[in-house]
Amino acid sequence: MNSWLAYDDGRSIGKVGAEGGVILLDDEHGTNARITLKRGSGYISVSCNLYGWIDHTRFFGTLSEAQREYGLMKSAMEAMIKNILEVGASDLKMWEAIAEFVRRFP
């Protein structure tokens, strides 16, 4: 079962985000997280939002690199979500997991 679904039923694809980038990929994990790949004027980015915990954006030189990292970041976010939902997470443990995520995906 895929826990990630197209954000807003895919209606955000091709739209311009608040910062001006065109949304190329946009997935949401229920009410827990969102990951978005955008192409703007002179940049390609992946933004991750683990609702209530972190909002983290990375920038890339190529679309293929961004797409590869999008998948890797999505999997890592899934592990953090699973920890919150199934195991429960104290603030300290979650901040440690977030710090590791940011180190792994600077």
N, CA and C atoms as a LAMMPS dump frame, in Angstrom:
ITEM: TIMESTEP
0
ITEM: NUMBER OF ATOMS
318
ITEM: BOX BOUNDS ff ff ff
-5.0000000000000000e+02 5.0000000000000000e+02
-5.0000000000000000e+02 5.0000000000000000e+02
-5.0000000000000000e+02 5.0000000000000000e+02
ITEM: ATOMS id mol type element x y z
1 1 1 N 0.835 -1.182 0
2 1 2 C 0 0 0
3 1 3 C 0.878 1.242 0
4 2 1 N 0.62 2.157 -0.902
5 2 2 C 1.392 3.394 -1.01
6 2 3 C 0.81 4.433 -0.057
7 3 1 N 1.614 4.881 0.887
8 3 2 C 1.169 5.886 1.849
9 3 3 C 1.234 7.286 1.27
10 4 1 N 1.965 7.46 0.171
11 4 2 C 2.094 8.759 -0.47
12 4 3 C 1.106 8.857 -1.618
13 5 1 N 0.42 9.987 -1.693
14 5 2 C -0.518 10.238 -2.782
15 5 3 C -0.215 11.604 -3.381
16 6 1 N -0.654 11.812 -4.592
17 6 2 C -0.466 13.112 -5.237
18 6 3 C -1.172 14.183 -4.407
19 7 1 N -0.432 15.23 -4.088
20 7 2 C -0.996 16.338 -3.324
21 7 3 C -2.144 16.972 -4.113
22 8 1 N -3.24 17.262 -3.445
23 8 2 C -4.409 17.905 -4.047
24 8 3 C -4.844 17.179 -5.323
25 9 1 N -4.768 15.848 -5.277
26 9 2 C -5.147 15.004 -6.426
27 9 3 C -4.398 15.372 -7.702
28 10 1 N -3.168 15.868 -7.555
29 10 2 C -2.332 16.191 -8.706
30 10 3 C -2.599 17.551 -9.322
31 11 1 N -3.53 18.311 -8.764
32 11 2 C -3.871 19.613 -9.341
33 11 3 C -2.763 20.657 -9.182
34 12 1 N -1.804 20.402 -8.298
35 12 2 C -0.719 21.368 -8.112
36 12 3 C 0.364 21.259 -9.192
37 13 1 N 0.44 20.122 -9.889
38 13 2 C 1.457 19.912 -10.916
39 13 3 C 1.278 20.946 -12.033
40 14 1 N 2.387 21.609 -12.37
41 14 2 C 2.362 22.626 -13.41
42 14 3 C 2.009 24.009 -12.919
43 15 1 N 1.561 24.097 -11.679
44 15 2 C 1.223 25.403 -11.106
45 15 3 C 2.497 26.068 -10.588
46 16 1 N 2.435 27.378 -10.436
47 16 2 C 3.557 28.151 -9.899
48 16 3 C 3.368 28.275 -8.399
49 17 1 N 4.425 27.89 -7.64
50 17 2 C 4.388 27.987 -6.188
51 17 3 C 4.598 29.423 -5.725
52 18 1 N 4.513 29.623 -4.434
53 18 2 C 4.613 30.958 -3.836
54 18 3 C 5.93 31.655 -4.169
55 19 1 N 7.012 30.903 -4.281
56 19 2 C 8.322 31.504 -4.569
57 19 3 C 8.596 31.627 -6.062
58 20 1 N 7.663 31.192 -6.885
59 20 2 C 7.792 31.366 -8.324
60 20 3 C 8.171 30.131 -9.113
61 21 1 N 8.529 29.041 -8.458
62 21 2 C 8.904 27.825 -9.164
63 21 3 C 7.695 27.033 -9.639
64 22 1 N 7.851 26.341 -10.765
65 22 2 C 6.794 25.481 -11.301
66 22 3 C 6.898 24.118 -10.623
67 23 1 N 5.781 23.622 -10.128
68 23 2 C 5.745 22.346 -9.415
69 23 3 C 5.755 21.207 -10.431
70 24 1 N 6.766 20.317 -10.295
71 24 2 C 6.919 19.168 -11.188
72 24 3 C 6.439 17.871 -10.55
73 25 1 N 6.697 17.706 -9.264
74 25 2 C 6.24 16.55 -8.484
75 25 3 C 5.757 17.082 -7.143
76 26 1 N 4.698 16.471 -6.608
77 26 2 C 4.138 16.967 -5.357
78 26 3 C 3.35 15.844 -4.7
79 27 1 N 3.886 15.298 -3.617
80 27 2 C 3.251 14.172 -2.927
81 27 3 C 3.01 14.512 -1.463
82 28 1 N 1.954 13.906 -0.915
83 28 2 C 1.614 14.122 0.481
84 28 3 C 1.388 12.777 1.158
85 29 1 N 1.806 12.706 2.406
86 29 2 C 1.631 11.51 3.231
87 29 3 C 0.539 11.832 4.245
88 30 1 N -0.694 11.608 3.846
89 30 2 C -1.825 11.894 4.725
90 30 3 C -1.782 13.3 5.281
91 31 1 N -1.925 13.39 6.581
92 31 2 C -1.847 14.687 7.259
93 31 3 C -0.495 14.862 7.934
94 32 1 N 0.512 14.096 7.465
95 32 2 C 1.795 14.074 8.157
96 32 3 C 2.93 14.798 7.439
97 33 1 N 2.944 14.791 6.106
98 33 2 C 4.11 15.332 5.403
99 33 3 C 3.793 15.64 3.944
100 34 1 N 4.661 16.454 3.363
101 34 2 C 4.565 16.799 1.94
102 34 3 C 5.979 16.958 1.39
103 35 1 N 6.172 16.521 0.144
104 35 2 C 7.449 16.7 -0.547
105 35 3 C 7.143 17.211 -1.958
106 36 1 N 7.887 18.242 -2.37
107 36 2 C 7.601 18.924 -3.632
108 36 3 C 8.886 19.186 -4.399
109 37 1 N 8.876 18.873 -5.7
110 37 2 C 9.997 19.184 -6.594
111 37 3 C 9.547 20.34 -7.483
112 38 1 N 10.383 21.404 -7.533
113 38 2 C 10.039 22.599 -8.309
114 38 3 C 11.209 23.013 -9.192
115 39 1 N 10.863 23.636 -10.315
116 39 2 C 11.869 24.236 -11.184
117 39 3 C 11.529 25.713 -11.294
118 40 1 N 12.504 26.534 -10.922
119 40 2 C 12.324 27.973 -11.004
120 40 3 C 13.316 28.574 -11.972
121 41 1 N 13.39 29.856 -11.982
122 41 2 C 14.332 30.577 -12.834
123 41 3 C 15.726 30.427 -12.24
124 42 1 N 16.505 29.517 -12.803
125 42 2 C 17.87 29.298 -12.331
126 42 3 C 18.013 28.325 -11.181
127 43 1 N 16.967 27.597 -10.834
128 43 2 C 17.099 26.613 -9.758
129 43 3 C 16.13 25.449 -9.938
130 44 1 N 16.495 24.341 -9.287
131 44 2 C 15.636 23.171 -9.149
132 44 3 C 15.697 22.828 -7.664
133 45 1 N 14.558 22.637 -7.038
134 45 2 C 14.568 22.393 -5.593
135 45 3 C 13.633 21.261 -5.207
136 46 1 N 13.936 20.685 -4.036
137 46 2 C 13.053 19.727 -3.388
138 46 3 C 12.789 20.266 -1.992
139 47 1 N 11.51 20.439 -1.676
140 47 2 C 11.109 20.917 -0.355
141 47 3 C 10.397 19.804 0.386
142 48 1 N 10.796 19.6 1.635
143 48 2 C 10.194 18.582 2.493
144 48 3 C 9.556 19.278 3.685
145 49 1 N 8.341 18.886 4
146 49 2 C 7.68 19.417 5.169
147 49 3 C 7.087 18.258 5.953
148 50 1 N 7.643 18.019 7.123
149 50 2 C 7.091 17.056 8.068
150 50 3 C 6.269 17.908 9.021
151 51 1 N 4.962 17.919 8.803
152 51 2 C 4.07 18.879 9.448
153 51 3 C 4.294 18.947 10.965
154 52 1 N 4.524 20.163 11.425
155 52 2 C 4.732 20.396 12.848
156 52 3 C 6.151 20.171 13.323
157 53 1 N 7.03 19.702 12.411
158 53 2 C 8.389 19.375 12.809
159 53 3 C 9.455 20.094 11.984
160 54 1 N 9.399 20.012 10.667
161 54 2 C 10.497 20.527 9.849
162 54 3 C 9.991 20.974 8.48
163 55 1 N 10.632 22.004 7.972
164 55 2 C 10.446 22.463 6.592
165 55 3 C 11.864 22.648 6.055
166 56 1 N 12.252 21.805 5.107
167 56 2 C 13.652 21.756 4.65
168 56 3 C 13.684 21.765 3.124
169 57 1 N 14.468 22.655 2.54
170 57 2 C 14.574 22.761 1.081
171 57 3 C 16.016 22.575 0.655
172 58 1 N 16.194 21.82 -0.427
173 58 2 C 17.508 21.609 -1.035
174 58 3 C 17.458 22.083 -2.479
175 59 1 N 18.622 22.501 -2.99
176 59 2 C 18.725 22.991 -4.364
177 59 3 C 19.695 22.12 -5.146
178 60 1 N 19.394 21.929 -6.441
179 60 2 C 20.154 21.011 -7.282
180 60 3 C 20.523 21.652 -8.605
181 61 1 N 21.573 21.108 -9.229
182 61 2 C 22.035 21.595 -10.516
183 61 3 C 21.317 20.971 -11.699
184 62 1 N 20.799 19.743 -11.511
185 62 2 C 20.125 19.064 -12.617
186 62 3 C 18.808 18.457 -12.148
187 63 1 N 17.901 18.305 -13.073
188 63 2 C 16.611 17.703 -12.769
189 63 3 C 16.777 16.242 -12.377
190 64 1 N 17.658 15.51 -13.06
191 64 2 C 17.832 14.086 -12.745
192 64 3 C 18.36 13.896 -11.324
193 65 1 N 19.273 14.749 -10.904
194 65 2 C 19.791 14.679 -9.53
195 65 3 C 18.661 14.964 -8.532
196 66 1 N 17.861 15.972 -8.812
197 66 2 C 16.751 16.328 -7.925
198 66 3 C 15.73 15.192 -7.849
199 67 1 N 15.428 14.551 -8.973
200 67 2 C 14.468 13.45 -8.987
201 67 3 C 14.98 12.266 -8.168
202 68 1 N 16.274 11.962 -8.313
203 68 2 C 16.869 10.86 -7.533
204 68 3 C 16.77 11.164 -6.039
205 69 1 N 17.153 12.365 -5.654
206 69 2 C 17.133 12.752 -4.246
207 69 3 C 15.709 12.846 -3.701
208 70 1 N 14.77 13.223 -4.544
209 70 2 C 13.362 13.274 -4.165
210 70 3 C 12.929 11.905 -3.629
211 71 1 N 13.266 10.855 -4.359
212 71 2 C 12.914 9.499 -3.931
213 71 3 C 13.602 9.095 -2.646
214 72 1 N 14.876 9.426 -2.515
215 72 2 C 15.62 9.088 -1.298
216 72 3 C 15.081 9.844 -0.092
217 73 1 N 14.791 11.12 -0.284
218 73 2 C 14.273 11.936 0.816
219 73 3 C 12.878 11.461 1.217
220 74 1 N 12.086 11.077 0.255
221 74 2 C 10.734 10.591 0.523
222 74 3 C 10.791 9.33 1.392
223 75 1 N 11.702 8.438 1.09
224 75 2 C 11.866 7.211 1.891
225 75 3 C 12.31 7.529 3.312
226 76 1 N 13.236 8.457 3.451
227 76 2 C 13.716 8.842 4.783
228 76 3 C 12.602 9.516 5.584
229 77 1 N 11.785 10.312 4.914
230 77 2 C 10.649 10.937 5.596
231 77 3 C 9.653 9.876 6.05
232 78 1 N 9.447 8.871 5.214
233 78 2 C 8.535 7.771 5.547
234 78 3 C 8.97 7.104 6.854
235 79 1 N 10.268 6.894 7.02
236 79 2 C 10.781 6.264 8.244
237 79 3 C 10.502 7.143 9.467
238 80 1 N 10.658 8.452 9.339
239 80 2 C 10.368 9.342 10.466
240 80 3 C 8.877 9.33 10.791
241 81 1 N 8.032 9.328 9.771
242 81 2 C 6.586 9.295 9.979
243 81 3 C 6.184 8 10.673
244 82 1 N 6.759 6.89 10.216
245 82 2 C 6.462 5.594 10.819
246 82 3 C 6.821 5.612 12.303
247 83 1 N 7.946 6.199 12.627
248 83 2 C 8.381 6.284 14.014
249 83 3 C 7.375 7.082 14.847
250 84 1 N 6.902 8.182 14.312
251 84 2 C 5.938 9.009 15.031
252 84 3 C 4.622 8.251 15.231
253 85 1 N 4.118 7.626 14.172
254 85 2 C 2.803 6.998 14.215
255 85 3 C 2.775 5.661 14.951
256 86 1 N 3.8 4.847 14.766
257 86 2 C 3.774 3.505 15.329
258 86 3 C 4.474 3.392 16.67
259 87 1 N 5.594 4.043 16.795
260 87 2 C 6.401 3.893 17.999
261 87 3 C 6.139 5.028 18.971
262 88 1 N 5.778 6.188 18.442
263 88 2 C 5.694 7.385 19.278
264 88 3 C 7.087 7.978 19.351
265 89 1 N 7.152 9.239 19.491
266 89 2 C 8.468 9.867 19.511
267 89 3 C 8.475 11.022 20.497
268 90 1 N 9.445 10.996 21.367
269 90 2 C 9.616 12.134 22.261
270 90 3 C 10.197 13.272 21.439
271 91 1 N 10.065 14.477 21.922
272 91 2 C 10.621 15.623 21.199
273 91 3 C 12.109 15.434 20.931
274 92 1 N 12.85 14.971 21.922
275 92 2 C 14.293 14.803 21.755
276 92 3 C 14.607 13.786 20.673
277 93 1 N 13.933 12.642 20.677
278 93 2 C 14.188 11.602 19.667
279 93 3 C 13.846 12.101 18.267
280 94 1 N 12.75 12.839 18.137
281 94 2 C 12.391 13.349 16.812
282 94 3 C 13.389 14.391 16.342
283 95 1 N 13.831 15.272 17.222
284 95 2 C 14.816 16.279 16.811
285 95 3 C 16.138 15.619 16.435
286 96 1 N 16.487 14.519 17.086
287 96 2 C 17.682 13.76 16.69
288 96 3 C 17.492 13.177 15.289
289 97 1 N 16.31 12.63 15.018
290 97 2 C 16.013 12.067 13.692
291 97 3 C 16.031 13.163 12.629
292 98 1 N 15.499 14.318 12.962
293 98 2 C 15.49 15.443 12.026
294 98 3 C 16.903 15.935 11.764
295 99 1 N 17.717 16.029 12.812
296 99 2 C 19.108 16.45 12.647
297 99 3 C 19.85 15.479 11.729
298 100 1 N 19.602 14.187 11.89
299 100 2 C 20.236 13.181 11.022
300 100 3 C 19.754 13.337 9.586
301 101 1 N 18.466 13.609 9.381
302 101 2 C 17.902 13.823 8.049
303 101 3 C 18.589 15.01 7.368
304 102 1 N 18.733 16.104 8.087
305 102 2 C 19.353 17.298 7.518
306 102 3 C 20.837 17.069 7.234
307 103 1 N 21.513 16.302 8.084
308 103 2 C 22.925 15.953 7.8
309 103 3 C 23.02 15.084 6.548
310 104 1 N 22.103 14.141 6.403
311 104 2 C 22.123 13.226 5.259
312 104 3 C 21.714 13.939 3.967
313 105 1 N 20.829 14.906 4.093
314 105 2 C 20.315 15.643 2.936
315 105 3 C 20.517 17.143 3.143
316 106 1 N 21.77 17.604 3.074
317 106 2 C 22.052 19.033 3.34
318 106 3 C 21.521 19.965 2.26
